[in-house]
Amino acid sequence: MFKLLVVDDEAIEREALKFIVKNSNLQISEVMEAANGQEALAIAEKFEPDIVTLDILMPGLNGIQTGQILRERMPEIKIIFVTAYDSFEYAHEAIKIGVEEFIVKPGSDEKTLEILQSCIRQLEEEQQKKRRSESLEVKINQITGYLENEFVNSVVNGEIDEHQAVDYLDFMLNEFAEGFGVVVEIDFSASHSVNHVYRNMIKKRFTQQLSSLLDKNMKFMMNQSKNTIYILVFGYSPGMRNHYIRIIEDAIQMTSDDLKEQLPIKLYYGFGAEYNQISQLWKSFAKAKAAARDMQLSILENSDCGQLPENSLEITENDLWLSIINGKEETVIQKADHILDNIIFASSDMNEARLKLYEFFILMSRYLNRDSQLRRAVPEGVFDDLKNIESRGEARKYIHGYLFEILEALKEQKSNKTPVILDKAVQFIKQNYQNNITLEDAANEAGFSTYYFGKLFKKTFGVSFIDYLTNLRIEQAKELLRDPYLTVKGITYQVGFMDPNYFTRVFKKSEGLTPTEYRIKFWRGIPK
């Protein structure tokens, strides 16, 4: 629906036009009126009409002058001039300011409605065009953001050649002379209780605020992958790298201070060397990532915590193997990426990197052969596969696929072992129920963590470990209560309970009778 402002110095003319509009089917929801140009300008400022009808011959500001001011203030407004036959000489002046239509008075109601409807159609078309334009702009921004993320990701992983990079930058209307990589690691280790949704919100807010601060000072592209932010800085004058590093450090600190008020997070960041070839910038990012870990390590070594978190610099194949054994997929990939970064960065070229990757596979096979029954530790034809790897990105995908295969194989192996392991645990419980055994004791016997064993036990038997143990003890107690020479107190200790009163309460809850009542009932039921 649209709004109409009627401007005429004759009240009867205003009322007539309002009446015509009110009794029509036009998409006009509100109508206001003004008696002169000055009043019209004041009302228009608050009312914001879509269409205005202006009598050309008004005292003070005439219709032409009023229309000119309105057009300057409200470029999209539709202006209709109302004129008599003898004032038609003003028409050429009206055309100069972009008038939509003329209503010649006196004229028919039908003609007036036709002119208003024509303006409404123009407004509707412009609204649709604006919506399409806004929708297209949103899509272009989304595509641009996606392309930018993919571009930075390709640069970080060394998966882009120089020609592809130049073509992309030409498409994005950017030029590249030299640039460097920045890596920011967000550490949530002090926020274990915070759910991933809130963490993601914090990461998004951090990248938005950091991007907003950097946008004022430099050309850059940004990509976020899990808890790591990659920033490609370029388009600066030669010799200005250190200046931009100071700006980035200040921006990171400012953004960090703001977010730390909401959540206890730590930030570690590093800067890579300059390169004048985009295809070589992956080395800058590798160096920046190593520098970020050095910063983390330095802070931890000088703190009182004494323990390095999961993403420490000192990650070895042994750390990776422990994560594989524990089935922690996300940690496995994180640690594998760190090892891969170290391999690639320490290699002079991809040939040297391939040899080190092969050594990595051999070492992994030793762990598998030593600690599991898996024998397909190294994929068939791995050496030939490695020969065809041309970038860090390809190496990363290959290693990820290999590690996921190992994880799945180990899961399957554990799954097949489960019945045997639980049978062993049940046997342990039956042999030791009279002792003060715990869930942890049974889990150790089965070779599982307490948490995992507890979940697996309940899933398999339908009751918790403690309920299973209690039921077993009660059944054994019922057998012993049939012997009249054994005391209730003696039976209590014999089946593993430490307190006769507690034993009595548990027994009654289970059987509906106290141990003594159960014994009496049993003996009364035996035929003489």
DOGUNU-17599 format. One record per residue (C-alpha): x, y, z. Coordinates in steps of 0.05 Angstrom, whole numbers, plus 5000, padded with zeros to 4 digits. Each point is the difference from the previous one (the first is absolute). Example, Ala and Ser with C-alpha at 12.3 -4.5 7.8 and 13.67 -1.06 7.14 Angstrom:
BEGIN
+------+------+------+
|   c1 |   c2 |   c3 |
+------+------+------+
| 5246 | 4910 | 5156 |
| 5027 | 5069 | 4987 |
+------+------+------+
! end
This chain:
BEGIN
+------+------+------+
|   c1 |   c2 |   c3 |
+------+------+------+
| 5000 | 5000 | 5000 |
| 5022 | 5071 | 4985 |
| 4992 | 5070 | 5030 |
| 4973 | 5062 | 4964 |
| 5009 | 5074 | 5017 |
| 4950 | 5048 | 4968 |
| 5025 | 5072 | 4994 |
| 4952 | 5054 | 4977 |
| 4982 | 5069 | 5026 |
| 4926 | 4986 | 4987 |
| 4968 | 4957 | 5055 |
| 4945 | 4976 | 4953 |
| 5051 | 4973 | 4951 |
| 5036 | 4963 | 5056 |
| 4936 | 4970 | 5027 |
| 4978 | 4979 | 4930 |
| 5064 | 4963 | 4986 |
| 5000 | 4966 | 5068 |
| 4928 | 4978 | 4988 |
| 5017 | 4970 | 4933 |
| 5059 | 4961 | 5029 |
| 4961 | 4976 | 5061 |
| 4945 | 4971 | 4957 |
| 5047 | 4966 | 4951 |
| 5038 | 4933 | 4999 |
| 5068 | 5033 | 4997 |
| 5056 | 4971 | 5043 |
| 5002 | 5064 | 5042 |
| 4995 | 4991 | 5075 |
| 5011 | 5071 | 5026 |
| 4984 | 5069 | 4973 |
| 5022 | 5067 | 5030 |
| 4990 | 5071 | 4975 |
| 5036 | 5067 | 4999 |
| 4974 | 5069 | 4981 |
| 5066 | 5028 | 4974 |
| 5071 | 4983 | 4980 |
| 5032 | 5016 | 5067 |
| 4950 | 4957 | 5038 |
| 5009 | 4944 | 4949 |
| 5075 | 4999 | 5012 |
| 4991 | 4995 | 5076 |
| 4948 | 4944 | 4995 |
| 5040 | 4961 | 4948 |
| 5061 | 4998 | 5046 |
| 4961 | 4960 | 5052 |
| 4947 | 4966 | 4957 |
| 5048 | 4976 | 4945 |
| 4948 | 4994 | 4945 |
| 5010 | 4956 | 4939 |
| 4957 | 5045 | 4955 |
| 4986 | 5075 | 5004 |
| 4950 | 5041 | 4960 |
| 5021 | 5073 | 4993 |
| 4958 | 5058 | 4976 |
| 5046 | 5041 | 4957 |
| 4969 | 5068 | 5015 |
| 5004 | 5008 | 5076 |
| 5018 | 5063 | 5039 |
| 5070 | 5001 | 5031 |
| 5039 | 4939 | 4977 |
| 4964 | 4979 | 4936 |
| 4993 | 4928 | 4978 |
| 5063 | 5001 | 4956 |
| 5044 | 5026 | 5056 |
| 4971 | 4952 | 5051 |
| 5008 | 4942 | 4953 |
| 5073 | 5018 | 4987 |
| 5016 | 5001 | 5075 |
| 4962 | 4934 | 5011 |
| 5038 | 4967 | 4942 |
| 5067 | 5020 | 5031 |
| 4980 | 4974 | 5069 |
| 4961 | 4938 | 4977 |
| 5027 | 4977 | 4932 |
| 4953 | 4941 | 4994 |
| 4935 | 5038 | 5013 |
| 4948 | 5002 | 4943 |
| 4977 | 5071 | 4984 |
| 4934 | 5016 | 4966 |
| 4987 | 5073 | 4981 |
| 4929 | 5026 | 5002 |
| 4990 | 5056 | 4949 |
| 4946 | 5041 | 4966 |
| 4998 | 5009 | 4925 |
| 5025 | 5071 | 5004 |
| 5062 | 4981 | 5042 |
| 5025 | 4946 | 4953 |
| 5059 | 5044 | 4981 |
| 5033 | 4974 | 5065 |
| 5002 | 4930 | 4971 |
| 5070 | 5005 | 4971 |
| 5028 | 5022 | 5068 |
| 4965 | 4942 | 5034 |
| 5032 | 4951 | 4951 |
| 5069 | 5025 | 5021 |
| 4991 | 4975 | 5072 |
| 4974 | 4932 | 4978 |
| 4925 | 5005 | 5008 |
| 4963 | 4934 | 4989 |
| 4931 | 5024 | 4977 |
| 4954 | 5061 | 4993 |
| 4928 | 5003 | 5025 |
| 4965 | 5054 | 4960 |
| 4942 | 5032 | 5037 |
| 4944 | 4997 | 4994 |
| 5007 | 4927 | 4980 |
| 4963 | 4934 | 5008 |
| 5007 | 4955 | 5061 |
| 5017 | 4942 | 4954 |
| 5059 | 5038 | 4970 |
| 5025 | 5019 | 5070 |
| 4997 | 4928 | 5024 |
| 5035 | 4976 | 4937 |
| 5058 | 5048 | 5012 |
| 5006 | 4980 | 5073 |
| 4998 | 4926 | 4980 |
| 5056 | 5012 | 4950 |
| 5043 | 5029 | 5057 |
| 4984 | 4941 | 5044 |
| 5021 | 4951 | 4945 |
| 5066 | 5037 | 4994 |
| 5011 | 4996 | 5075 |
| 4984 | 4925 | 5001 |
| 5048 | 4987 | 4943 |
| 5055 | 5040 | 5034 |
| 4988 | 4962 | 5065 |
| 5006 | 4934 | 4964 |
| 5062 | 5023 | 4964 |
| 5030 | 5023 | 5066 |
| 4984 | 4934 | 5034 |
| 5032 | 4962 | 4942 |
| 5060 | 5045 | 5003 |
| 5007 | 4990 | 5076 |
| 4991 | 4925 | 4992 |
| 5052 | 4999 | 4946 |
| 5048 | 5041 | 5042 |
| 4991 | 4951 | 5059 |
| 5014 | 4941 | 4954 |
| 5061 | 5035 | 4970 |
| 5026 | 5014 | 5070 |
| 4988 | 4927 | 5019 |
| 5035 | 4975 | 4938 |
| 5057 | 5049 | 5009 |
| 5008 | 4978 | 5073 |
| 4999 | 4927 | 4979 |
| 5051 | 5013 | 4945 |
| 5044 | 5039 | 5048 |
| 4998 | 4944 | 5051 |
| 5016 | 4948 | 4946 |
| 5056 | 5044 | 4973 |
| 5033 | 5009 | 5068 |
| 4991 | 4926 | 5015 |
| 5033 | 4982 | 4934 |
| 5058 | 5048 | 5014 |
| 5010 | 4972 | 5071 |
| 5001 | 4929 | 4973 |
| 5044 | 5016 | 4940 |
| 4946 | 4976 | 4953 |
| 5000 | 5060 | 4952 |
| 5048 | 5017 | 4944 |
| 5021 | 5071 | 4980 |
| 4954 | 5005 | 4939 |
| 4939 | 4978 | 5039 |
| 5016 | 5049 | 5055 |
| 5009 | 5059 | 4951 |
| 4935 | 4982 | 4965 |
| 4963 | 4999 | 5066 |
| 5028 | 5067 | 5023 |
| 4983 | 5031 | 4932 |
| 4928 | 4975 | 5009 |
| 4998 | 5030 | 5070 |
| 5030 | 5066 | 4973 |
| 5063 | 4991 | 5043 |
| 5074 | 5003 | 4983 |
| 5057 | 4963 | 5033 |
| 5072 | 5022 | 5006 |
| 5020 | 4967 | 5065 |
| 4966 | 4975 | 5063 |
| 5007 | 4960 | 5064 |
| 4958 | 4953 | 5042 |
| 4973 | 5010 | 5070 |
| 4973 | 4944 | 5045 |
| 4958 | 5011 | 5062 |
| 4985 | 4940 | 5045 |
| 4940 | 5006 | 5048 |
| 5011 | 4958 | 5063 |
| 4936 | 4980 | 5037 |
| 5036 | 4954 | 5049 |
| 4978 | 5045 | 5059 |
| 4927 | 4995 | 4977 |
| 4986 | 4925 | 5003 |
| 4929 | 5010 | 5026 |
| 4980 | 5046 | 4942 |
| 4960 | 4965 | 4946 |
| 5022 | 5000 | 4927 |
| 4943 | 5046 | 4978 |
| 5024 | 5056 | 5045 |
| 5072 | 4987 | 4979 |
| 4981 | 5006 | 4927 |
| 4964 | 5065 | 5015 |
| 5063 | 5027 | 5034 |
| 5044 | 4979 | 4941 |
| 4952 | 5033 | 4951 |
| 4999 | 5064 | 5041 |
| 5076 | 5000 | 5006 |
| 5010 | 4993 | 4924 |
| 4948 | 5054 | 4986 |
| 5030 | 5050 | 5049 |
| 5071 | 4985 | 4977 |
| 4980 | 5006 | 4927 |
| 4966 | 5066 | 5014 |
| 5062 | 5028 | 5033 |
| 5047 | 4976 | 4946 |
| 4954 | 5023 | 4944 |
| 5016 | 5072 | 5015 |
| 5075 | 4991 | 4991 |
| 5018 | 4947 | 4949 |
| 4981 | 4950 | 4946 |
| 4992 | 4930 | 5026 |
| 4960 | 4936 | 4993 |
| 4979 | 4957 | 5059 |
| 4982 | 4927 | 5010 |
| 4978 | 4965 | 5064 |
| 5010 | 4925 | 5010 |
| 4977 | 4974 | 5068 |
| 5039 | 5039 | 5052 |
| 5051 | 5028 | 4951 |
| 4995 | 5065 | 4960 |
| 5043 | 5010 | 4938 |
| 5011 | 5071 | 4974 |
| 5034 | 5014 | 4933 |
| 5026 | 5072 | 5000 |
| 5019 | 5031 | 4933 |
| 4997 | 5064 | 4958 |
| 5046 | 5041 | 5045 |
| 5060 | 5043 | 4982 |
| 5069 | 4968 | 5001 |
| 5033 | 5002 | 5069 |
| 4934 | 5009 | 5037 |
| 4993 | 4929 | 5027 |
| 5022 | 5017 | 5071 |
| 4953 | 5059 | 5001 |
| 4941 | 4955 | 4982 |
| 5022 | 4948 | 5051 |
| 4995 | 5052 | 5055 |
| 4930 | 5019 | 4976 |
| 4978 | 4927 | 4999 |
| 5029 | 4988 | 5070 |
| 4962 | 5061 | 5027 |
| 4936 | 4976 | 4966 |
| 5007 | 4929 | 5028 |
| 5013 | 5028 | 5070 |
| 4941 | 5048 | 4997 |
| 4953 | 4946 | 4976 |
| 5027 | 4950 | 5050 |
| 4990 | 5048 | 5059 |
| 4928 | 5010 | 4980 |
| 4985 | 4925 | 4994 |
| 5037 | 4981 | 5064 |
| 4946 | 5038 | 5039 |
| 4950 | 4948 | 4975 |
| 5041 | 4936 | 4999 |
| 5069 | 4980 | 5026 |
| 5038 | 4988 | 4935 |
| 5073 | 5004 | 4981 |
| 5028 | 5022 | 4933 |
| 5065 | 4979 | 4969 |
| 5022 | 5030 | 4934 |
| 5058 | 5001 | 4952 |
| 5024 | 5035 | 4936 |
| 5033 | 4968 | 4940 |
| 5052 | 5027 | 4952 |
| 4985 | 5041 | 4938 |
| 4994 | 4966 | 4932 |
| 4990 | 5032 | 4932 |
| 4968 | 4937 | 4971 |
| 4931 | 4978 | 5024 |
| 5017 | 4927 | 4987 |
| 5055 | 5005 | 5052 |
| 4958 | 5033 | 5055 |
| 4984 | 4932 | 5032 |
| 5071 | 5004 | 5028 |
| 4983 | 5066 | 5032 |
| 4938 | 4970 | 5033 |
| 5040 | 4939 | 5023 |
| 5050 | 5047 | 5033 |
| 4944 | 5042 | 5030 |
| 4969 | 4937 | 5029 |
| 5066 | 4978 | 5030 |
| 5009 | 5070 | 5029 |
| 4931 | 4997 | 5032 |
| 5018 | 4934 | 5033 |
| 5067 | 5029 | 5022 |
| 4962 | 5057 | 5033 |
| 4954 | 4950 | 5034 |
| 5058 | 4957 | 5024 |
| 5037 | 5061 | 5026 |
| 4940 | 5023 | 5040 |
| 4988 | 4931 | 5029 |
| 5073 | 4990 | 5019 |
| 4998 | 5065 | 5039 |
| 4934 | 4985 | 5034 |
| 4985 | 4956 | 5060 |
| 4956 | 4951 | 4963 |
| 5057 | 4953 | 4984 |
| 4959 | 4962 | 4949 |
| 4994 | 5011 | 4925 |
| 4931 | 4998 | 4968 |
| 4979 | 4956 | 4942 |
| 5027 | 5045 | 4945 |
| 5070 | 5009 | 5028 |
| 5059 | 5008 | 4952 |
| 5033 | 4937 | 5029 |
| 4952 | 4952 | 4966 |
| 5031 | 4933 | 4981 |
| 4976 | 4938 | 4964 |
| 4993 | 4968 | 5069 |
| 4950 | 5054 | 5021 |
| 4962 | 4988 | 4935 |
| 4999 | 4925 | 5012 |
| 4972 | 5009 | 5071 |
| 4943 | 5042 | 4970 |
| 4987 | 4946 | 4948 |
| 4996 | 4946 | 5054 |
| 4951 | 5043 | 5039 |
| 4958 | 5011 | 4938 |
| 5001 | 5076 | 5004 |
| 4989 | 5017 | 4927 |
| 5004 | 5076 | 5005 |
| 5063 | 4997 | 5042 |
| 5031 | 4950 | 4951 |
| 4989 | 5047 | 4941 |
| 5025 | 5060 | 5039 |
| 5065 | 4965 | 5021 |
| 5010 | 4970 | 4930 |
| 4995 | 5070 | 4970 |
| 5052 | 5025 | 5049 |
| 5048 | 4944 | 4982 |
| 4987 | 5012 | 4926 |
| 5015 | 5075 | 5009 |
| 5066 | 4983 | 5033 |
| 5018 | 4950 | 4945 |
| 4984 | 5048 | 4943 |
| 5032 | 5061 | 5032 |
| 5064 | 4962 | 5016 |
| 5005 | 4974 | 4929 |
| 5036 | 5038 | 4945 |
| 4952 | 4974 | 4946 |
| 4944 | 4949 | 4990 |
| 5049 | 4944 | 4984 |
| 5030 | 5005 | 5069 |
| 4930 | 5007 | 5030 |
| 4978 | 4936 | 4965 |
| 5058 | 4961 | 5031 |
| 4983 | 5026 | 5070 |
| 4926 | 4983 | 4989 |
| 5021 | 4929 | 4981 |
| 5040 | 4996 | 5065 |
| 4937 | 5023 | 5036 |
| 4960 | 4942 | 4971 |
| 5054 | 4950 | 5019 |
| 5001 | 5026 | 5071 |
| 4924 | 4996 | 5005 |
| 5003 | 4928 | 4976 |
| 5047 | 4983 | 5058 |
| 4951 | 5028 | 5050 |
| 4943 | 4962 | 4969 |
| 5038 | 4934 | 4998 |
| 5023 | 5010 | 5072 |
| 4934 | 5022 | 5033 |
| 4945 | 4969 | 4958 |
| 4984 | 4940 | 4958 |
| 4994 | 5042 | 4936 |
| 5047 | 4979 | 4945 |
| 4979 | 5048 | 4944 |
| 5037 | 5057 | 5032 |
| 5031 | 5029 | 4937 |
| 4954 | 5006 | 4940 |
| 5020 | 4959 | 4939 |
| 5039 | 5041 | 4950 |
| 5011 | 5057 | 5049 |
| 5067 | 5017 | 4970 |
| 4970 | 5006 | 4931 |
| 4943 | 5042 | 5028 |
| 5049 | 5047 | 5034 |
| 5037 | 5010 | 4934 |
| 4937 | 5030 | 4971 |
| 4989 | 5049 | 5058 |
| 5017 | 5070 | 4977 |
| 4977 | 5045 | 5057 |
| 4989 | 5003 | 5075 |
| 4925 | 4997 | 4988 |
| 5004 | 4934 | 4962 |
| 5046 | 4972 | 5054 |
| 4951 | 5022 | 5054 |
| 4941 | 4967 | 4966 |
| 5039 | 4936 | 4989 |
| 5023 | 4996 | 5073 |
| 4930 | 5017 | 5025 |
| 4970 | 4943 | 4959 |
| 5053 | 4952 | 5025 |
| 4988 | 5019 | 5073 |
| 4924 | 4994 | 4993 |
| 5010 | 4930 | 4973 |
| 5042 | 4982 | 5060 |
| 4949 | 5030 | 5048 |
| 4943 | 4961 | 4968 |
| 5040 | 4936 | 5001 |
| 5016 | 5008 | 5074 |
| 4927 | 5016 | 5015 |
| 4979 | 4936 | 4964 |
| 5053 | 4961 | 5037 |
| 4976 | 5026 | 5067 |
| 4928 | 4986 | 4981 |
| 5016 | 4928 | 4983 |
| 5037 | 4992 | 5066 |
| 4944 | 5029 | 5042 |
| 4961 | 4936 | 5017 |
| 5064 | 4963 | 5020 |
| 5024 | 5059 | 5042 |
| 4933 | 5008 | 5035 |
| 4997 | 4925 | 5013 |
| 5068 | 5007 | 5033 |
| 4974 | 5058 | 5042 |
| 4938 | 4962 | 5021 |
| 5043 | 4940 | 5020 |
| 5043 | 5048 | 5041 |
| 4938 | 5027 | 5036 |
| 4973 | 4930 | 5015 |
| 5066 | 4978 | 5028 |
| 5010 | 5063 | 5042 |
| 4930 | 5025 | 5019 |
| 5014 | 4984 | 5073 |
| 5057 | 5050 | 4999 |
| 4996 | 5076 | 4998 |
| 5007 | 5004 | 4924 |
| 4985 | 5063 | 4960 |
| 4982 | 5020 | 4929 |
| 5072 | 5022 | 4991 |
| 5024 | 4930 | 5020 |
| 4955 | 4967 | 4948 |
| 5019 | 5051 | 4947 |
| 5074 | 4987 | 5012 |
| 4988 | 4926 | 4994 |
| 4965 | 5012 | 4933 |
| 5053 | 5048 | 4975 |
| 4953 | 5059 | 4991 |
| 4995 | 5068 | 5031 |
| 4951 | 5004 | 5058 |
| 4953 | 5047 | 4962 |
| 4999 | 4958 | 4936 |
| 4993 | 4934 | 5038 |
| 4942 | 5027 | 5041 |
| 4963 | 5022 | 4937 |
| 5015 | 4935 | 4964 |
| 4979 | 4957 | 5059 |
| 4933 | 5034 | 5007 |
| 4987 | 4998 | 4925 |
| 5015 | 4925 | 4998 |
| 4965 | 4976 | 5064 |
| 4946 | 5053 | 5009 |
| 5022 | 5017 | 5071 |
| 5057 | 5040 | 5030 |
| 5061 | 4966 | 5028 |
| 4980 | 5015 | 5072 |
| 4929 | 4973 | 4989 |
| 5027 | 4937 | 4969 |
| 5048 | 4990 | 5058 |
| 4945 | 5014 | 5052 |
| 4952 | 4951 | 4967 |
| 5054 | 4946 | 4998 |
| 5014 | 5011 | 5074 |
| 4926 | 4996 | 5018 |
| 4992 | 4935 | 4962 |
| 5059 | 4970 | 5035 |
| 4973 | 5025 | 5067 |
| 4933 | 4966 | 4987 |
| 5037 | 4934 | 4989 |
| 5038 | 5008 | 5065 |
| 4938 | 5020 | 5040 |
| 4973 | 4930 | 4989 |
| 5055 | 4974 | 5046 |
| 4973 | 5007 | 5071 |
| 5069 | 4997 | 5030 |
| 5024 | 5064 | 4967 |
| 4985 | 5067 | 5032 |
| 4973 | 5060 | 4961 |
| 5061 | 5040 | 5022 |
| 5047 | 4946 | 4975 |
| 4964 | 4996 | 4934 |
| 5005 | 5076 | 4993 |
| 5076 | 4998 | 4998 |
| 5002 | 4935 | 4962 |
| 4964 | 5030 | 4939 |
| 5040 | 5064 | 5000 |
| 4959 | 5050 | 5041 |
| 5037 | 5039 | 5053 |
| 4941 | 5019 | 5044 |
| 4944 | 4953 | 5024 |
| 4949 | 5057 | 5006 |
| 5015 | 5022 | 4928 |
| 4995 | 4928 | 4977 |
| 4932 | 4993 | 5033 |
| 4974 | 5064 | 4965 |
| 5025 | 4978 | 4932 |
| 4973 | 4929 | 5008 |
| 4931 | 5026 | 5020 |
| 4999 | 5049 | 4942 |
| 5015 | 4942 | 4953 |
| 4957 | 4944 | 5030 |
| 4947 | 5037 | 5040 |
| 5022 | 4963 | 5063 |
| 5057 | 5007 | 5049 |
| 5053 | 4944 | 4999 |
| 4970 | 4971 | 5064 |
| 4929 | 5002 | 4972 |
| 5024 | 4968 | 4935 |
| 5033 | 4944 | 5040 |
| 4937 | 4987 | 5041 |
| 4956 | 5000 | 4938 |
| 5047 | 4952 | 4966 |
| 5001 | 4950 | 5057 |
| 4924 | 5004 | 5010 |
| 4991 | 4982 | 4927 |
| 5040 | 4935 | 5006 |
| 4955 | 4939 | 5011 |
| 5010 | 4964 | 5067 |
+------+------+------+
! end
